[in-house]
Amino acid sequence: MEVTKGKVMEETYKKVKSILVSQPQPERSPYFDLETKYDLKIDWRPFIYVEGLSAKEFRKQRIKQDDYTAIIFTSKNAIDHFFRLCEDMRVKMPQDTKYFCKTEAVANYLQKFIVYRKRKVFAGVRSVLDLKPAMMKHKEKEKFLLPTSNLGSGNFGAFLEENGFDWKQAMMYQTVTSDLSDLKNIYYDIIVFFSPLDIKALYENFPDFKQSATRIAGFGKSTTSAIEGNGLLLNIQAPAPNVPSMTTALENYLKISNKS
């Protein structure tokens, strides 16, 4: 990863032979099709990972899960660590506990841990505003708990505070920077980032990182903002009009860079 920073536009479509994706390797992925189709080497390496708090660490917050009648889940990680801590602490949530989930996917994941009943599980689409009608309906009756990481409660916390809910934030897991020191002298033609925390992890591992001919791909507004905020040239971006995924964005790029 020892390269020299510089916005060198003539290098933009230089042939790509290697890509580093800042995520764990999946069992199946359209990336594998790109690897074969364009004769690439794609490596997978999570720049960050989630680490759960121990029961001992969590107890310091003086929070008992079953004191709350409604739980807000913003991610699958939040569900995993909530119920892990319940098990470790021998806390059994009452059958009538209500669960408010950020998305349908998060709500469906909840079925791994509870008997799913529509009258006690509410799902949004993308944001807290999707859940607002259901949450406001239960505002006066319920006491809300919001499991979070070390990154805090974000938009959900702001919404709960602004609308006068009886609620508490409970940190149950944390996002930690991976040790990437073994990549120090390894070069990739493209590095793909999915989170501002990936960029943070890059510079925590390599404070003197310089871009040079390495092309940078970023997914999502917050990620691309972090890339540009660190003075890096963003070469590949998703989502965008007619480019819903990162693999689509990469293929559009590879069609030019790797054309015969």
C-alpha positions as CSV (number, residue, x, y, z in Angstrom):
1,M,0.0,0.0,0.0
2,E,3.0,2.2,-0.3
3,V,1.9,4.6,-3.0
4,T,2.2,8.3,-3.7
5,K,-0.7,10.7,-3.5
6,G,-1.7,12.7,-6.5
7,K,-4.7,13.4,-8.6
8,V,-3.2,12.0,-11.8
9,M,-6.1,11.9,-14.3
10,E,-4.1,10.2,-17.0
11,E,-3.8,7.1,-14.7
12,T,-7.6,6.9,-14.3
13,Y,-8.2,4.1,-16.8
14,K,-4.9,2.2,-16.5
15,K,-5.6,-1.5,-16.7
16,V,-6.8,-3.1,-13.4
17,K,-5.2,-6.3,-12.2
18,S,-5.9,-6.2,-8.5
19,I,-8.8,-5.0,-6.3
20,L,-9.0,-4.9,-2.5
21,V,-12.5,-4.9,-1.0
22,S,-12.7,-3.6,2.6
23,Q,-15.2,-6.2,3.7
24,P,-15.2,-9.9,4.8
25,Q,-15.3,-12.4,1.9
26,P,-18.8,-13.7,1.2
27,E,-19.6,-17.2,0.1
28,R,-21.3,-15.9,-3.0
29,S,-20.9,-12.6,-4.7
30,P,-21.1,-10.9,-8.2
31,Y,-17.5,-9.8,-7.5
32,F,-16.4,-13.4,-8.3
33,D,-17.9,-13.0,-11.8
34,L,-15.9,-9.8,-12.3
35,E,-12.8,-11.6,-11.2
36,T,-13.2,-14.3,-13.8
37,K,-14.6,-12.1,-16.6
38,Y,-11.8,-9.5,-16.3
39,D,-9.0,-11.8,-15.1
40,L,-8.6,-10.0,-11.8
41,K,-7.3,-10.8,-8.4
42,I,-9.8,-9.6,-5.8
43,D,-8.8,-9.7,-2.1
44,W,-11.2,-9.3,0.8
45,R,-10.2,-7.7,4.0
46,P,-12.5,-6.1,6.6
47,F,-11.0,-2.7,7.7
48,I,-13.2,-2.7,10.7
49,Y,-14.9,-5.3,12.9
50,V,-17.6,-5.4,15.5
51,E,-16.7,-6.5,19.1
52,G,-19.3,-7.1,21.7
53,L,-19.1,-5.8,25.2
54,S,-18.9,-8.4,27.9
55,A,-21.6,-8.7,30.5
56,K,-19.2,-7.2,33.1
57,E,-18.5,-4.2,30.9
58,F,-22.2,-3.7,30.1
59,R,-23.3,-3.9,33.8
60,K,-21.3,-0.7,34.4
61,Q,-24.0,1.2,32.5
62,R,-26.5,0.1,35.2
63,I,-29.1,-0.9,32.6
64,K,-31.3,-3.9,32.9
65,Q,-32.8,-4.9,29.6
66,D,-36.2,-6.2,30.9
67,D,-36.9,-2.8,32.6
68,Y,-37.8,-1.6,29.2
69,T,-41.0,-2.4,27.4
70,A,-39.9,-1.5,23.8
71,I,-36.6,-2.1,22.1
72,I,-35.4,-0.3,19.0
73,F,-33.1,-2.2,16.7
74,T,-31.2,-0.3,13.9
75,S,-29.1,-3.3,12.7
76,K,-28.6,-7.0,12.9
77,N,-25.5,-6.4,15.0
78,A,-27.7,-4.7,17.6
79,I,-30.0,-7.7,17.7
80,D,-27.1,-10.2,18.0
81,H,-25.5,-8.3,20.9
82,F,-28.7,-7.5,22.7
83,F,-29.8,-11.1,22.9
84,R,-26.2,-12.3,23.6
85,L,-26.1,-10.1,26.6
86,C,-29.5,-11.1,27.7
87,E,-28.4,-14.7,27.6
88,D,-25.1,-14.0,29.4
89,M,-26.9,-12.0,32.1
90,R,-29.8,-14.5,32.3
91,V,-32.3,-11.9,31.4
92,K,-35.5,-13.1,29.8
93,M,-37.5,-10.5,27.9
94,P,-41.3,-10.5,28.6
95,Q,-43.5,-11.9,25.8
96,D,-45.3,-8.6,25.4
97,T,-42.1,-6.6,24.7
98,K,-42.5,-4.5,21.6
99,Y,-39.7,-4.2,19.0
100,F,-39.2,-1.4,16.6
101,C,-36.9,-2.2,13.7
102,K,-35.3,0.2,11.3
103,T,-36.0,-2.0,8.2
104,E,-37.9,-5.1,7.2
105,A,-34.6,-7.0,6.9
106,V,-33.8,-6.2,10.5
107,A,-37.3,-7.2,11.6
108,N,-37.1,-10.5,9.8
109,Y,-33.7,-11.2,11.4
110,L,-35.4,-10.8,14.8
111,Q,-37.2,-14.1,14.2
112,K,-34.0,-15.9,15.1
113,F,-34.6,-14.8,18.7
114,I,-38.3,-14.3,19.4
115,V,-41.7,-15.6,18.5
116,Y,-42.6,-13.2,15.7
117,R,-46.0,-11.5,16.2
118,K,-47.0,-8.6,14.0
119,R,-48.7,-6.8,16.9
120,K,-45.4,-6.5,18.8
121,V,-42.9,-6.0,15.9
122,F,-42.8,-2.8,13.8
123,A,-40.6,-2.3,10.8
124,G,-39.6,0.8,8.8
125,V,-38.2,1.1,5.3
126,R,-35.0,3.1,5.6
127,S,-35.1,5.6,8.4
128,V,-36.6,6.5,11.8
129,L,-39.3,8.6,10.0
130,D,-40.8,5.4,8.6
131,L,-41.4,4.3,12.2
132,K,-42.6,7.6,13.5
133,P,-46.4,6.8,13.3
134,A,-46.0,3.5,15.2
135,M,-43.6,4.9,17.8
136,M,-45.7,8.0,18.4
137,K,-48.8,5.8,19.0
138,H,-46.9,3.9,21.7
139,K,-45.0,6.9,23.1
140,E,-47.0,7.3,26.3
141,K,-47.3,3.6,27.2
142,E,-43.7,2.3,26.5
143,K,-40.3,2.7,27.9
144,F,-37.8,2.5,25.1
145,L,-34.2,1.0,25.0
146,L,-31.9,1.7,22.1
147,P,-29.0,-0.7,21.8
148,T,-26.0,1.0,20.1
149,S,-22.4,0.7,19.3
150,N,-19.7,3.1,20.5
151,L,-20.8,5.4,17.6
152,G,-23.9,6.4,19.5
153,S,-27.6,6.7,18.7
154,G,-27.5,8.9,15.7
155,N,-30.8,10.0,14.1
156,F,-32.8,7.7,16.3
157,G,-31.5,9.2,19.4
158,A,-32.2,12.7,18.1
159,F,-35.8,11.7,17.1
160,L,-36.5,10.2,20.6
161,E,-35.1,13.3,22.4
162,E,-36.9,15.8,20.2
163,N,-40.2,14.0,20.7
164,G,-40.0,13.5,24.4
165,F,-39.8,9.8,24.6
166,D,-39.0,7.9,27.8
167,W,-35.8,6.2,26.5
168,K,-32.3,5.2,27.2
169,Q,-29.3,4.4,25.0
170,A,-27.3,1.2,25.8
171,M,-23.9,0.6,24.3
172,M,-23.6,-3.1,23.7
173,Y,-20.9,-3.4,21.0
174,Q,-18.2,-1.4,19.4
175,T,-16.6,-0.9,16.0
176,V,-12.9,-1.6,16.1
177,T,-10.1,-0.9,13.6
178,S,-8.5,-4.0,12.1
179,D,-4.8,-4.5,12.1
180,L,-3.8,-4.1,8.5
181,S,0.0,-3.8,9.0
182,D,0.6,-6.9,6.8
183,L,-0.6,-4.8,3.8
184,K,2.0,-2.2,4.2
185,N,4.0,-3.0,1.1
186,I,1.2,-4.5,-1.0
187,Y,-0.1,-2.5,-3.9
188,Y,-3.7,-2.7,-5.3
189,D,-5.0,-1.0,-8.5
190,I,-8.4,-0.3,-6.8
191,I,-9.4,-0.2,-3.1
192,V,-13.2,-0.3,-2.5
193,F,-14.6,1.4,0.6
194,F,-18.1,1.1,2.1
195,S,-17.9,3.3,5.2
196,P,-16.3,6.4,6.5
197,L,-14.9,4.1,9.2
198,D,-13.0,2.2,6.5
199,I,-11.2,5.5,5.6
200,K,-10.5,6.1,9.3
201,A,-9.1,2.6,9.6
202,L,-6.9,3.2,6.6
203,Y,-5.2,6.2,8.1
204,E,-5.0,4.7,11.5
205,N,-3.0,1.9,10.0
206,F,-1.1,4.0,7.4
207,P,-0.9,7.6,8.6
208,D,1.3,8.4,5.6
209,F,-0.9,6.7,3.0
210,K,-0.6,8.3,-0.4
211,Q,-2.8,7.5,-3.4
212,S,-0.9,7.9,-6.6
213,A,-2.1,5.5,-9.3
214,T,-4.3,3.6,-6.9
215,R,-7.9,4.2,-7.8
216,I,-10.5,4.7,-5.0
217,A,-14.0,3.4,-5.1
218,G,-16.6,4.5,-2.6
219,F,-20.2,3.4,-1.8
220,G,-22.6,5.9,-0.3
221,K,-22.6,9.6,0.4
222,S,-20.9,9.5,3.8
223,T,-18.1,7.3,2.4
224,T,-17.5,9.4,-0.6
225,S,-17.4,12.5,1.6
226,A,-14.8,10.9,3.8
227,I,-12.7,10.0,0.8
228,E,-12.7,13.5,-0.7
229,G,-12.4,15.0,2.8
230,N,-9.0,13.2,3.1
231,G,-7.8,14.7,-0.1
232,L,-8.2,11.4,-2.1
233,L,-9.4,11.3,-5.7
234,L,-12.7,9.4,-6.0
235,N,-12.5,7.4,-9.2
236,I,-15.5,5.1,-8.9
237,Q,-18.8,5.9,-7.1
238,A,-22.0,4.1,-6.3
239,P,-24.9,4.3,-6.0
240,A,-25.5,6.8,-8.9
241,P,-28.1,7.1,-11.7
242,N,-28.3,3.7,-13.4
243,V,-25.5,2.4,-11.1
244,P,-27.3,0.8,-8.1
245,S,-24.4,-1.3,-6.8
246,M,-20.7,-1.2,-6.4
247,T,-20.2,-4.2,-8.7
248,T,-22.1,-2.3,-11.5
249,A,-19.9,0.7,-10.9
250,L,-16.7,-1.4,-11.0
251,E,-17.8,-3.2,-14.2
252,N,-18.6,0.1,-16.0
253,Y,-15.0,1.2,-15.1
254,L,-13.4,-2.2,-16.1
255,K,-15.1,-2.1,-19.5
256,I,-12.9,0.9,-20.2
257,S,-9.8,0.2,-18.2
258,N,-9.5,-3.5,-19.3
259,K,-10.8,-3.4,-22.8
260,S,-8.8,-5.6,-25.2
